[in-house]
Amino acid sequence: MSFVQELKWRGMLHDIMPGTEEQLEKELTAAYVGIDPTADSLHIGHLVSVMMLKHLQIAGHQPIALVGGATGMIGDPSGKSQERNLLDEPTLRHNQECIKAQLAKFLDFESKEDNVALLVNNYDWMKEFSFLDFIRDVGKRITVNYMMAKDSVKKRLGEESKSGMSFTEFTYQLVQGYDFYHLYKNNNCRLQMGGSDQWGNITTGTELIRRMDGGEAFALTCPLITKADGTKFGKTESGNVWLDPERTSPYAFFQFWLNTSDDDAERYIKIFTLLSKEEIDTLVAAHKEAPHARALQKKLAEEVTIMVHSREEYEMAVEASQILFGKGTAEQLRKLNESTFLAVFEGVPQFNISKDELATGINVIDLLAEKTEVFPSKGELRRTIQGNGLSINKDKINDPELIVNNDYLIGGKYILAQKGKKNYFLIIAE
């Protein structure tokens, strides 16, 4: 299956310039995607374009990831109602290195083949470009009429915009267009890819290449991914879902994919995994037979978590899920690393006690009904123990005279009390 055919069946093709498919079938072609470097991590909103680059490399073509160091200092008006914050060079360089480490999980930057992946930063060629040189050599090639006709510009200048549009942002499409021209001249890059909101900027690049060099270049975009209910993909109540485990724990990352709706899972598994059409068709059929088993969501969460993090992190996330939903064991609980443990029990009531006090041992009744407020009274706690409803660290507690000491601490710091099946309480010893 060709690269374009692959994108089509996966639902990853929105617009394509005439001649693009023929170019890709004719010869090895370099293609690039621009990545916003305003954070030191990608989030899952970036994954669609990253997967496009991955499919491109698998098809034998050369992927180029362009970190927009220069454009990150300006801000892209596409789909935005306000200008973004501008970054300094040290921050941009730090972000670039972090992003490359994440991209290396998807793209082969070490290959000896001609289609080895490249990472470039447009700041490297834009920083020496004087304003006068730019408006003389680039600015005169594209008319204001052409630039004003772009949807991204119209939207910002239209009635719905309260702030208007700065000259800085207006020139963004010229800067992005010049990036394409630079890569065309220096890396023989013939194709730019991106989200459908980038079509105007991308086609400005193809036009600039035609007017500056008489050359032919191409454009291809993927649809903007939304949820089935029309809301924005990749956002949760706590914000973006990041690829960096320090920003979004592997457990929370896994849970995001596991909790997708049936309709979304059927679309996402084509876009965000490398599973074949046959494998996905089989999964979809099985899911429709028994939707309660959530086979699609489980496979989607498995594939993406392993690709972004590792199999080890995926397996820990699965164990953590079992713990939270009642099937986990005390042994599994103690195996969790601290970040996963805290992610699992995020939001449960927390109580603090002194580690020194715990060293001498505290009666379980005093600990849970006096030192902390896990139970409102000792009488209720005793009745819960008699009814086999109390667990500490996933072990059932039957003895009201039990002494709890530092041996009970998970990771030398935490005790997990559980009332019934679903009520968890975290005791932190410091």
C-alpha positions in Angstrom: 0.0 0.0 0.0 1.4 3.4 -0.9 1.8 6.3 1.6 -1.3 8.1 0.3 -3.4 5.0 0.3 -2.3 4.2 3.8 -3.4 7.7 5.0 -6.7 7.4 3.2 -7.9 4.2 4.8 -6.7 5.4 8.2 -8.8 8.6 7.9 -5.7 10.7 7.9 -6.1 12.6 4.6 -8.0 15.8 4.2 -6.5 17.9 1.4 -3.9 16.9 -1.2 -2.4 19.0 -4.0 -2.7 17.5 -7.5 0.5 15.7 -8.4 1.5 14.8 -4.9 0.7 11.1 -5.2 2.5 10.9 -8.5 5.6 12.6 -7.0 5.7 10.1 -4.1 5.3 7.1 -6.4 8.0 8.5 -8.8 11.0 8.7 -6.3 12.1 8.9 -2.7 10.7 12.2 -1.5 11.6 14.3 1.5 8.6 15.8 3.4 8.4 17.9 6.5 6.0 18.8 9.3 6.4 21.8 11.5 6.3 21.4 15.3 5.6 24.2 17.7 8.5 24.3 20.3 6.7 26.4 22.9 6.9 23.5 25.5 9.6 21.0 26.3 7.3 18.1 25.4 4.9 17.1 22.7 1.3 16.4 23.6 -1.1 14.0 21.9 -2.3 16.8 19.7 1.0 16.5 17.9 0.7 12.7 17.4 -1.3 12.9 14.2 1.5 14.7 12.3 4.2 12.6 13.9 2.3 9.4 12.8 2.2 10.9 9.3 6.0 11.2 9.3 6.3 7.7 10.6 4.1 6.2 7.8 6.2 8.3 5.4 9.4 6.8 6.6 7.9 3.3 6.6 6.9 3.9 2.9 10.6 4.6 2.1 10.5 8.4 2.0 12.5 10.9 4.1 10.7 12.6 7.1 11.9 16.0 8.3 10.7 17.4 11.6 11.0 21.1 11.6 11.1 22.7 15.1 9.8 26.2 14.6 12.3 28.1 16.7 11.9 31.3 14.6 8.2 30.9 14.1 7.8 30.1 17.8 9.1 33.6 18.4 6.2 35.0 16.3 3.1 32.9 16.8 0.9 31.3 14.2 -2.5 32.9 13.7 -4.1 29.7 12.4 -7.0 28.7 14.6 -5.9 31.1 17.3 -7.7 34.2 18.6 -4.7 35.7 20.3 -1.0 35.9 19.8 1.1 33.4 21.7 3.9 34.1 24.1 7.3 34.6 22.6 10.3 32.5 23.7 14.0 33.2 24.1 16.7 31.1 22.4 17.9 29.1 25.4 14.4 28.0 26.1 13.8 27.1 22.5 17.0 25.0 22.3 16.1 23.1 25.5 12.6 22.4 24.1 14.1 21.2 20.8 16.4 18.6 22.5 13.4 17.3 24.6 11.2 17.1 21.5 13.9 15.2 19.5 14.2 12.6 22.3 10.4 12.0 22.0 10.4 11.9 18.2 13.2 9.3 18.3 10.6 6.8 19.6 8.8 7.2 16.3 11.4 8.1 13.7 14.8 6.6 12.8 17.4 9.4 13.1 20.3 6.9 13.0 19.6 5.0 9.8 22.3 4.7 7.2 19.6 4.7 4.5 18.7 7.7 2.3 15.4 8.1 4.2 17.0 8.8 7.5 14.9 11.2 9.6 16.1 14.8 10.1 15.4 17.4 12.8 15.9 21.0 11.8 15.2 24.3 13.5 14.2 27.3 11.3 15.9 29.6 13.8 19.2 28.4 12.4 18.5 30.0 8.9 16.3 32.8 10.0 18.5 34.3 12.7 20.9 35.8 10.2 18.2 37.0 7.9 18.0 40.8 8.1 14.6 42.5 7.8 15.6 44.3 4.7 16.9 41.2 3.0 13.7 39.3 3.9 11.3 41.9 2.5 13.5 42.4 -0.6 14.1 38.7 -1.4 10.9 37.1 -0.1 8.3 39.7 0.7 8.1 41.0 -2.9 7.3 37.6 -4.3 3.9 37.2 -2.6 1.2 39.9 -3.0 -0.8 41.2 0.0 -4.0 40.3 -2.0 -2.8 36.6 -2.0 -2.0 36.7 1.7 -5.3 38.4 2.6 -7.3 35.7 0.8 -6.1 33.0 3.3 -8.8 31.8 5.7 -6.5 32.2 8.8 -6.0 35.9 8.0 -9.7 36.5 7.1 -10.7 35.0 10.4 -8.4 37.3 12.4 -9.4 40.4 10.5 -13.1 39.6 10.4 -15.9 40.6 12.7 -15.3 37.8 15.2 -11.9 39.1 16.0 -11.7 41.8 18.7 -7.9 42.2 18.7 -7.2 42.3 15.0 -3.9 41.0 13.8 -0.4 42.4 14.2 2.0 42.8 11.3 4.2 40.2 13.0 1.5 37.6 12.7 0.5 38.7 9.2 4.0 37.8 8.0 3.8 34.4 9.6 2.8 32.7 6.4 5.8 34.3 4.6 8.2 33.0 7.2 6.6 29.5 7.0 6.7 29.7 3.2 10.4 30.5 3.3 11.0 27.5 5.5 9.6 25.3 2.8 11.7 27.1 0.2 14.9 26.7 2.3 14.2 23.0 2.8 13.4 22.6 -0.9 16.8 24.2 -1.9 18.9 22.6 0.8 17.3 19.2 1.5 15.4 18.6 -1.8 12.2 18.7 0.2 9.2 18.6 -2.1 6.3 18.1 0.3 5.0 19.8 3.4 2.4 18.1 5.6 0.3 19.4 8.5 -3.2 19.8 9.9 -6.0 21.0 7.7 -5.8 24.4 9.4 -2.3 24.8 7.9 -3.4 24.5 4.3 -3.1 28.2 3.6 0.4 28.5 5.1 1.5 25.3 3.3 0.3 26.4 -0.1 1.9 29.8 0.3 5.2 27.8 0.5 4.5 26.0 -2.7 3.7 29.3 -4.4 6.9 30.9 -3.0 9.0 28.0 -4.4 7.3 28.4 -7.8 7.9 32.2 -7.9 11.5 32.2 -6.4 12.9 29.1 -8.1 10.4 28.0 -10.8 10.2 24.8 -8.8 7.3 22.4 -8.1 6.4 21.5 -4.5 3.4 19.8 -3.0 1.0 19.9 0.0 -0.9 17.4 2.0 -3.0 17.8 5.1 -4.8 15.6 7.6 -8.1 16.3 9.3 -8.2 18.1 12.6 -9.0 15.4 15.2 -12.0 15.9 17.4 -14.0 13.7 19.7 -17.3 12.2 18.5 -19.2 14.8 20.6 -17.4 17.6 18.7 -15.1 18.7 21.6 -11.4 19.1 21.2 -9.2 16.0 21.1 -6.4 15.7 23.6 -7.7 18.0 26.3 -8.8 16.8 29.8 -10.0 18.7 32.8 -6.4 19.0 33.9 -5.2 20.3 30.5 -3.1 18.7 27.7 -2.2 15.0 27.7 1.6 15.2 27.3 4.1 12.6 26.1 6.5 13.6 28.9 5.9 11.2 31.9 6.7 14.1 34.3 3.8 16.1 32.9 1.3 13.3 32.3 2.0 10.0 34.1 2.1 6.8 32.0 -0.9 5.7 34.1 -2.9 8.8 33.3 -1.8 8.6 29.7 -3.0 5.0 29.5 -6.3 5.9 31.2 -7.0 8.7 28.6 -7.0 6.1 25.7 -8.8 3.5 27.7 -11.6 5.9 28.5 -12.3 6.9 24.9 -15.8 6.3 23.5 -16.6 3.5 21.2 -16.9 5.8 18.1 -13.6 7.6 19.0 -11.7 4.3 19.7 -12.7 3.0 16.2 -11.2 6.2 14.6 -8.2 6.6 16.9 -7.0 3.0 16.5 -6.4 3.7 12.8 -4.7 7.0 13.4 -2.6 6.4 16.4 -1.4 2.8 16.0 0.5 0.9 13.3 -1.9 -2.1 13.4 -2.8 -3.4 9.9 -6.2 -3.0 8.3 -6.9 -6.7 8.8 -6.0 -6.5 12.5 -8.2 -3.4 13.1 -11.2 -4.9 11.1 -11.0 -8.0 13.3 -10.9 -5.9 16.5 -13.8 -3.7 15.4 -15.9 -6.8 14.6 -15.1 -8.3 18.0 -15.9 -5.1 19.7 -19.3 -4.9 18.1 -20.0 -8.4 19.2 -19.2 -7.6 22.8 -18.8 -3.8 23.4 -18.8 -4.2 27.2 -15.4 -6.0 26.9 -14.0 -2.7 25.4 -11.5 -4.7 23.2 -10.9 -1.7 21.0 -10.1 0.7 23.9 -7.8 -1.8 25.6 -5.8 -2.5 22.4 -5.6 1.3 21.6 -4.4 2.1 25.1 -1.8 -0.8 24.9 -0.4 0.2 21.5 -0.1 3.9 22.1 1.3 3.6 25.7 4.0 1.1 24.6 4.9 3.3 21.7 5.2 6.5 23.7 6.5 5.1 27.0 7.4 1.4 27.2 5.9 -2.1 27.7 7.0 -2.0 31.3 5.1 1.3 31.9 2.1 -0.1 30.1 2.1 -3.2 32.3 2.4 -1.1 35.4 -0.6 1.0 34.2 -2.7 -2.1 33.7 -1.8 -3.3 37.2 -2.5 0.1 38.7 -6.0 0.0 37.0 -6.7 -3.4 38.6 -5.7 -2.0 42.0 -8.0 1.0 41.7 -11.0 -1.1 40.5 -10.8 -3.7 43.1 -8.9 -6.6 41.5 -5.3 -5.7 42.5 -3.2 -7.4 45.2 -1.0 -6.1 48.0 2.0 -7.3 46.0 0.9 -5.4 42.9 0.4 -2.2 45.0 3.9 -2.4 46.4 5.4 -2.8 42.9 4.1 0.5 41.7 6.6 3.4 41.4 5.7 6.5 43.3 4.5 8.6 40.3 2.1 5.8 39.2 0.9 5.3 42.8 0.2 9.0 43.2 -1.5 9.2 39.8 -3.8 6.2 40.6 -4.9 7.8 43.9 -5.0 11.4 42.8 -7.9 13.1 44.3 -8.6 10.7 47.2 -8.8 12.2 50.7 -5.3 12.5 52.3 -4.1 12.6 55.9 -0.7 13.3 57.4 0.9 11.7 60.3 4.4 11.8 61.9 6.7 9.1 60.8 8.3 9.2 64.3 5.0 8.5 65.9 4.4 5.6 63.5 7.8 4.1 64.3 6.6 3.1 67.8 3.3 1.7 66.3 -0.2 2.9 66.4 -3.4 0.8 67.0 -5.4 0.6 63.8 -8.5 2.0 65.5 -6.5 5.1 66.9 -4.8 5.6 63.5 -8.0 5.6 61.4 -10.5 7.2 63.8 -8.3 9.5 65.9 -5.0 10.4 64.3 -6.7 10.7 61.0 -10.4 11.1 60.0 -10.7 8.1 57.7 -13.6 7.0 60.0 -15.8 9.5 61.9 -15.9 7.2 65.0 -14.2 4.2 66.5 -17.6 2.5 66.7 -18.1 2.7 62.9 -14.6 1.5 62.3 -15.1 -1.5 64.6 -18.3 -2.4 62.8 -16.5 -2.1 59.4 -13.8 -4.5 60.6 -16.4 -7.0 61.9 -18.1 -6.8 58.5 -14.8 -7.5 56.7 -15.0 -4.0 55.1 -11.5 -2.6 55.9 -8.3 -3.1 54.0 -4.9 -1.6 54.5 -2.6 -1.7 51.5 -5.0 -4.1 49.9 -4.9 -6.6 52.8 -8.1 -7.3 54.7 -8.0 -6.3 58.4 -9.8 -8.5 60.8 -8.1 -7.6 64.1 -9.1 -4.4 65.8 -6.0 -4.6 68.0 -3.6 -4.5 65.0 -0.6 -2.3 65.5 0.4 -0.3 62.4 4.0 0.8 62.1 6.6 1.8 59.6 6.6 -1.7 58.1 3.3 -0.8 56.6 4.6 2.1 54.6 4.6 1.8 50.8 7.7 3.4 49.4 8.7 4.5 52.9 5.9 7.1 52.9 2.3 5.9 52.2 -0.4 3.8 53.7 -3.5 3.1 51.7 -6.7 2.6 53.7 -9.8 1.2 51.9 -13.4 1.3 53.2 -15.6 -1.1 51.3 -14.9 -1.5 47.6 -14.5 2.0 46.3 -13.6 4.4 49.1 -9.8 5.0 49.3 -7.9 7.2 51.8 -4.2 8.0 51.6 -2.1 8.4 54.8 1.2 10.2 54.3 3.9 9.7 56.9 6.5 12.5 57.0 
